[in-house]
Amino acid sequence: MSHDQFLSVEIRRRTLLASLLAASATAALGTGRAMAAEPEKPSEIIVRAWGGSWVDALKAGVSDSFTKKTGIAVRHDLTEDNEIQPKLWAAVAQKRTPPIHVNWDTTTNATKSALRGVTEDLSDLPNLKNTTELAKPVGLDGYPIVNTYGYVYVLAYRPSAFPNGAPKSWKDLLDPKLKRRIALYNDGIGFHFPAQVAGGGKLEDIPANMQPAWDFIAKVKEQQPLLGEDPDFTTWFQKGEIDAACTISTNAREARKNGIDLAWVVPEEGAKFDTDGLWIPKGLPENELYWAKQYIDHALTKEAQQIWLDGLGLPGVVPGLTPPADLVNNPAYPTKEEDFKHLIRISSRTQVENESKWFAKFKEIMQG
């Protein structure tokens, strides 16, 4: 073969190779796949979660199917959200690798972290385009966190303790028969706002004048309530230690699923509606950040949300989810505009700016 013939063949070969690469790239783009290979998979990712029925639902709906899809194990860290928060802040400030990959958090706590600048941006998650407005954190730029569902702090009760019918007001907790038989969260979360109304105050006075709330909470303190966290409420109902509680409906529903006769209401003063979300702390190795994002994106699929939130009995952020049969038209499972009329929604920013003071005041009253 002459030199000129060799050059001609080589040019044709390179042209063919370039054409094949271009066609391959076009095909990859057409299916939404990036040409770059996926980053190295870690052996596991660590997701902070609440215990009891909460982590069981997350595992069944999101974590197990994520592992099946990716081969990456998911370890659940059950450190309480308020306890892990300063650890994450410190890790970011000191440029250390954070102790978890994904934080399942209240939106208010997550907003504190976002305003502190310790959260990764999640606005590039593909499945965000399929979510409702509930997924968007209010008052924040972009998606430093992604809300994953909403929930109501209901008045859960044992019907046998209310022979005259369901309680209609939060004031019914003051019945002497309920002394040492009611429960609240140990920081009063979920109870501050309805207490404001039950104490004769107005919601529009929050946060300027919360005295009506503190006065009402002082009356409830005389009932010597049990104070705890989510797993405690289910246990207390199951053991017959309480008859009523201000708690997320998930806890009462879990006890009911285990054979305890329980119901819940949104009292006439209203009940707090809030959201939880997922976020990623800054400082992860690049490949681990990628897979942490994949975990949150997976949590926004209809399939994962359906199973996860069936377990929790809560409305999600993906349209078309089927409510559990026992929660259709239930006040604790709002899906329509009118469902929110008796629910109290206070902006995340107001809560962020005041919640630590409210928690401290509640604890001061209860310990006084």
N, C-alpha and C positions, 0 to 999 in steps of 0.2 A: 504494500500500500504506500502510495506517495505521500509526502508531507501534506500537500494540499488536500488529498482525499481524507487523510487522518483528521485534519482540522474540520473538514466539512461534517464528518461523522460525529466528531466530538461536539460541535455546535448543535447538531440535531439532537444528540443525546441530552445535552444540557437544557435545550428548549423543551424537550419532552418532560424532563424531570421537573422543570419549573412549572410546566402546565399541570402536571399531576399534583404538585404541592399546592398550587393555586386552587385547583378543583377540590382538593382535600380540605383546604382552609375554608372555602366557600361552603362546603357541605357541613363542616363543623359549626360555622356561624349560623347556618340555616336551621340547625337543630338546637341552637342556643348553648352549644358546648364550647368552652374555651379550648384553644389549642394547647395551652400549657397543661402539663400533667398536674394532678391533684398533689398538694404538698404531703409530705410524710405524715402518716397517721400516728398519733400518740397511742400508747397501749390503753389509756383510759382518759376520760375527762371527768372532772369533779363538779357536781352541781349541788349548790346549797339548797336545802329543801326543809319544809316543816315536816314533823313526824306524823305518825298515826295514819289515818285514812288519806292525808294529804300526799305523803310520799308514795303511798300505795297506788294512788290514782296517777301520779306523775310517771311512776315506773311502768304501769300498765299501758298508759296512753302514749307517752313520748319516749322515755328512756329505752325500754325494751325494743321498740320498733326502730329507734335510731341505731342501736347496736346491731340489730338484724340487717339493717340497710348498709351500715358502714364497717361493721366488724370491730368498732371501738367500744370498749366497756364503759359503762357509766357508773361512777361511784357517787352516792348521795351523802353529802355532809349535812348533818342535822343540827349544826350550831345555830342557835337562835339568830334571827335577822339583826336585832339590835346589838348582839354580841359580836357578830362578825364584821359589822360596819366599820368600827375603828381600826380593825386589823387590815381591812382592805385599803382604807385611807392611808394608813401608815406605810403599807407595802408600796403604794404608788408614789408617795412622797419620798420614800427612801430608794426608789428605783429598784425594788426587789420584785421577784416574780410573785404574783398574788397566790394565796393558798387555794383558790378555787378558779374554775374556768367560767362558770355561769352562776349568777345569783338570782334565785327566785325570791322576789322581794315585794313588799308593799309599794305601791306607786309613790307614796309620800316619802318613804325611806329612799327609794331609788332616785326620786327627784333631788333629794339632798345630795346624793352622790354625784348626780349629773351636774348640779350647780357648782359642785366642788371641782369638777373637771376630771373625775377619775373614771369615767365610763367611755367605752369605745362607741364609735358611731355605727349604728345598725341600719342606716337608711338605704344601704345597697342590698338588703335581703330581698331576694326575688319574690317571696310570698307575701310581702307587705302589700303588693298591689291587689291582693285578693281579700284584704281585711276591711272591716267597718271602721267608722271614725273613732270607735271606742279604743282601738289599738294605738292611736296617736296620743302621746303625752301632752296634756294641755299646758301652755305657757312655756314650752321649751322649744328650742330650734332643732329641727330634724328629729332623729330617733335615737337619742342617747340611751333610751330604754324603749321597750315595746310592751304595751299593756296586752295581757293575754285573755282576760275575762273580767267580769264584774261580779260583785257579791253584795249581800245585804246583811247588816247586823240585826237580826230579828229578835223578837222576844219568844224564845223557845220555852215550852212548858209541858208539864205532865198533866194530861186532862183530869186524872183522878184527884189532883190537888186543887182543881178549879171546878167543883161540882155544879156551880151555877152558870157554867159556860166559859168560853175562851176569854182571857183577859183582854180588855179593850184599851187600857192605858198603862203606861210605864208606872203610874202611881199605884197600880195594883201590887207592885212588888213590896209596898209598905205594909201589906196585911201582916199582922202579928203572927199568923199561922206560918208565915214563910221565914221567920227568923232562923238564921243559919241554914236556910234551905234554898238560897239563891246564889248565883255565881256571876262574876264579871271578869273581864280581862284584868291582869294585874297592873296595867297602866291606864285602865279605863277606856281604852280605844273602842270606838263604836258607840260609847255611852254618853260622851260629852254633849253632843248636839241634841239628841232627844231629851237629855236632862235639862238643857237650856229651856226647851219648850215646856216640859213638865214642871219646871220651877217657876213658870210664869213669864219667862223672858221671850225675846224674839230672835229668830235666826239672823236677821239683818244686823243685830247688835254684836255678832261674832266677828272679830275677836275683841272689840272695844270693851264690851261689858258682859262678862261671863258669870257674874255673881249669881244670877238665878240658877245656873248649872251647879255651881259649887254648893249652894244652899240645898238643892235637891239631893246631890250626892252625899251631903252630910246626913240627910235623913235616911238615905239608903244604908249608910255606914252603920247606923244603929241596928240594922238587921243582921249585922255580922256576916256579910257575904263571903263566900269562898273566892279566892283570887287565883287565876291561873292562865295557862296558854291553851292553844287549840286541842292538843291531845287530852288535856285534863277534863274538858267539858264532856267529851264522849264517855270517858271513864266514870266521871261523877254521875252522869245520868244512868249509866249501866249498873253502877253499884247502888243506885237508889239514894245517893247522898244529897241530891238537889232536886228541886221541883220546878225551878225556872232559871233562865239565864239570858243575858244579853250576849249573844254569840252569833257567829256566822252559821247560816242554816246548814252548811255541810256537816257540822259537828252533831247537830240534833238528828239530821237525816241518817248519819252513820250509826248512831245509837238505835234509831228506829229500825234500820236494816238488821240490827242484831237482836231484834225482838222486843225492844222497849217501846211502850206506848207513849209516843211524843207527837206534839204538833207545834206549830209556830205561827205567829201573826206579825203584821206591821201595825203597831198601836196607833191610836188617833193622833198622837204627837208627831208621828213619822218615824223612820228608821234610816240610819246612815247607809248610803250606797257608796261603794268605793271600788277600786280596781287593784289588781296585782300585776306584776310584769316580770320580764326577764332582762338582764343586762350583763355585760361583760366588763370586768375591771381591766384597766390599762396595765401593760407590762408583761403580757403573755408572749412567749416565743411566737414567731409569725405563723408557723404551721399549726400551733395549738389555737391561736386566735381564729384561723380559718375554720377549724373543725368546731370550735365553740359557736361560731356564727351559723354553721350548718345545723347544729343542735337547735338553736332558736328558730331558724327557718323551718326546720322539721316540725317544731311545736306549733307553727302557724298553718300547717296543712289541715284540711278538713278531717282527714282520717284520724290524725293524732288528737285534734281538739275534741272530736266526737267521743273517743274512748276516755281521754283524760277528764273531760268535764262531765261526762256521764257519772264518773266516779265521784266527782265533787258536787254534782248537782248545781252547776253554775252556768250562766249564759256566756258564750265565748265571743270571739271577735271575727269569726269567719261566718259569712251568711250561709243559711241553709242547714244549720245544725238542728237535729231533732231533739226536742226537750225530752228528758226522761219521763216515762208515763206518769209517775207520781208527782211531777212538777208542772204539768200542763196547767196554765192559768193560775199558777201559784204566785202570790205576791213576792216571794223570794226569788222568782225567776223572771225578771222583767225582760220583755222582748219588744213591746210596743210603747209608743209615746205616752199613752195614758197610764201605763204601768209605773211610770216614774213620778206620777203626781204626788204620791205620799212618801216618796223617798227623798232624803236630805243629801244634797250634793254640795260640798264645800270645796272651793278650788284647792288644788294641790299646793299652790304657792302659799295660800293662807295657812294651810296645815304645816307646811315646811317651816314657815316663820314662827309658828306658835306651838307646835306639837310638844316640844320638849318641856315648855312651861306648863302646858296642860297636863302632861304626864306627871310632872313633879308635884303640881297642885293636887292632883287626884291621890297620889301616894301619901302626900302630907295629910290629907283628910282621913284616909283609911288608916294611917298609923297614929293619928292623933288621939 
